[in-house]
Amino acid sequence: MYKHEQALLKAGYSYIAGCDEVGRGPMAGPLVCAAVILNPAYRIDGLNDSKKLSQTRRAFLYEQIKTHAIAYRVVFIDHAVVDEMNIYKATQLGLLKAITELNHRVDYALIDAMPIPKLDIPKESIIKGDQKSASIAAASILAKVERDQYMGLMASKYPGYGFERNKGYPTKEHKAALIKLGACEIHRKSYRPVADVLKKQLQLEV
């Protein structure tokens, strides 16, 4: 998992930021992006794609990353911004903000799959980077844990949708609740299942 970072360190780059996002697929809630500069002198074992880790393991690694990383930043992109920009552009914006708001010099950025043309430093986009780069995996863990925590809070605010379980993803349970209850404040209105329900609601109101 550290081969990309080791190669860049040997090439003379000191501060390597791994960047990733969580929440492109959900039909409710924010997109969350993170950037992490790991400390080369402190290797965190067990880093991997956040989706491949148990909740308990993610929580442990989350604290390890926050304790031992040189710098980290987590950015929330609101559902309304996703609707306004589209998810692709919103992801680029979120990753750019996470990197540029690190409050630390970044010599090189390793990004999970997404190109960021506006990022004016050396960078590489890696397909399935959260399974190949420790820094990207660390970013995915921070983003996943904080987004899951947020959706747990939203479950209390908007009961009935099962946000504590589905985290806003279009599960069978979530789709059924959407049809029964209608869309709530944090649903992404540009996503097809939500747009279809809103259209039906509008037709009933006319």
C-alpha positions in Angstrom: 0.0 0.0 0.0 3.0 2.3 0.5 4.7 1.7 -2.9 3.5 4.9 -4.5 4.5 7.0 -1.5 7.9 5.3 -1.2 8.6 5.9 -4.9 7.7 9.6 -4.6 9.8 10.0 -1.4 12.8 8.6 -3.3 12.1 11.0 -6.1 12.5 13.9 -3.7 8.9 14.7 -2.8 8.5 15.3 0.9 4.8 15.9 1.5 2.5 13.6 -0.5 -1.3 14.1 -0.1 -3.7 11.2 -0.7 -7.2 12.3 -1.8 -10.5 10.5 -2.0 -14.2 11.0 -1.7 -17.2 9.2 -0.3 -20.8 9.8 -1.3 -21.0 10.0 -5.1 -23.7 7.4 -5.3 -26.2 8.3 -2.5 -29.5 10.1 -3.3 -29.4 11.9 0.0 -26.8 13.7 2.0 -23.5 15.4 1.3 -20.5 14.4 -0.7 -17.4 14.2 1.6 -13.9 14.6 0.4 -10.6 14.2 2.3 -6.9 14.8 1.9 -4.2 13.3 4.1 -0.5 13.7 4.3 0.8 10.6 6.1 4.0 10.7 8.2 6.7 8.6 6.5 8.2 7.9 9.9 5.0 6.3 11.3 3.5 3.6 9.2 -0.1 2.8 9.9 -0.8 -0.9 9.3 -4.1 -2.1 7.8 -5.0 0.9 5.6 -7.3 -0.1 2.8 -10.4 1.0 0.8 -12.8 2.1 3.5 -15.6 0.0 2.0 -13.5 -3.1 2.6 -13.1 -2.5 6.3 -15.5 -3.2 9.2 -17.0 -0.3 11.1 -14.8 -1.1 14.1 -11.7 -1.3 12.1 -12.5 2.0 10.3 -13.1 3.7 13.6 -9.7 2.5 14.9 -7.8 3.6 11.8 -9.7 6.9 11.8 -8.2 7.8 15.1 -4.7 6.5 14.1 -4.8 8.7 11.0 -5.9 11.8 12.9 -3.3 11.2 15.6 -0.3 10.4 13.4 -0.8 12.2 10.0 1.3 15.3 9.3 -1.9 17.0 8.1 -5.5 16.1 7.1 -8.6 17.9 5.9 -12.2 16.8 5.4 -14.6 18.8 3.3 -18.4 18.5 3.1 -20.0 19.4 -0.2 -23.7 20.0 0.4 -26.4 18.1 -1.4 -27.6 21.4 -3.0 -24.2 22.0 -4.5 -24.2 18.5 -5.9 -27.6 19.3 -7.5 -26.4 22.6 -8.8 -23.0 21.5 -10.2 -23.5 17.8 -11.0 -21.7 15.1 -9.0 -18.6 15.0 -11.2 -17.9 18.7 -10.9 -18.8 18.7 -7.2 -16.3 15.9 -6.6 -13.5 17.9 -8.4 -14.4 20.9 -6.3 -14.4 18.9 -3.0 -11.1 17.2 -3.7 -9.5 20.5 -4.7 -10.7 22.2 -1.5 -9.5 19.3 0.6 -6.0 19.6 -0.8 -5.7 23.3 -0.9 -7.2 23.7 2.6 -4.7 21.3 4.2 -2.8 24.2 5.9 0.4 22.4 4.9 2.7 22.4 1.9 1.8 19.7 -0.6 4.5 18.5 -3.0 2.5 15.9 -4.8 -1.1 14.7 -4.8 -2.3 11.1 -5.3 -6.0 11.1 -6.2 -8.4 8.3 -6.4 -9.4 8.1 -10.1 -10.6 11.7 -10.5 -8.6 14.3 -12.6 -8.3 17.7 -11.0 -7.2 20.1 -13.8 -7.3 23.2 -11.5 -4.8 21.6 -9.1 -1.5 23.3 -9.9 1.0 20.9 -8.4 2.4 17.5 -9.5 -0.3 14.9 -9.3 -1.4 11.4 -10.4 -4.9 10.0 -10.7 -4.9 6.3 -9.8 -7.8 3.9 -10.7 -8.9 2.1 -7.5 -6.3 4.2 -5.7 -7.9 3.5 -2.3 -6.8 -0.1 -2.8 -3.3 0.8 -4.0 -2.1 3.8 -2.0 -1.9 4.2 1.7 -2.5 7.9 1.6 -5.6 7.6 -0.6 -6.9 4.8 1.6 -6.4 7.0 4.7 -8.4 9.8 3.0 -11.2 7.4 2.1 -11.4 6.3 5.7 -11.6 9.8 7.1 -14.3 10.7 4.5 -16.3 7.5 5.1 -16.3 7.7 8.9 -17.3 11.4 9.0 -20.0 11.0 6.4 -21.5 7.9 8.2 -21.5 9.9 11.4 -23.3 12.8 9.7 -25.9 10.5 8.2 -26.5 9.0 11.6 -27.4 12.4 12.9 -29.7 12.9 9.8 -31.5 9.7 10.7 -32.7 11.3 13.9 -33.6 14.6 12.1 -35.4 12.8 9.3 -36.8 9.5 10.6 -38.3 6.9 8.4 -35.7 6.8 5.6 -33.2 4.5 7.4 -30.3 6.8 7.0 -28.5 5.2 9.9 -28.4 2.0 7.8 -28.3 3.0 4.2 -26.4 6.3 4.6 -28.5 7.8 1.8 -27.6 5.1 -0.8 -30.5 4.0 -3.0 -31.3 0.7 -1.2 -34.6 -1.0 -1.5 -35.6 0.3 2.0 -34.6 3.8 1.1 -36.5 3.8 -2.2 -39.6 2.5 -0.5 -39.4 5.2 2.1 -38.9 7.8 -0.5 -42.1 6.8 -2.3 -44.0 6.6 1.0 -42.8 9.8 2.7 -41.7 11.9 -0.2 -38.3 13.7 -0.4 -36.8 15.4 2.6 -34.5 18.4 2.9 -31.3 16.5 2.2 -32.4 14.5 -0.8 -30.5 15.2 -4.0 -33.2 16.5 -6.3 -31.2 15.9 -9.4 -31.0 12.2 -8.8 -33.6 10.2 -10.8 -35.5 8.4 -8.0 -35.8 11.7 -6.1 -36.7 13.6 -9.2 -39.4 11.1 -10.1 -41.0 11.3 -6.7 -40.9 15.1 -6.7 -42.5 15.1 -10.1 -45.4 12.9 -8.9 -45.8 15.1 -5.8 -46.1 18.2 -8.0 -48.7 16.5 -10.3 -50.8 15.6 -7.2 -50.6 19.2 -6.0 -51.9 20.6 -9.3 
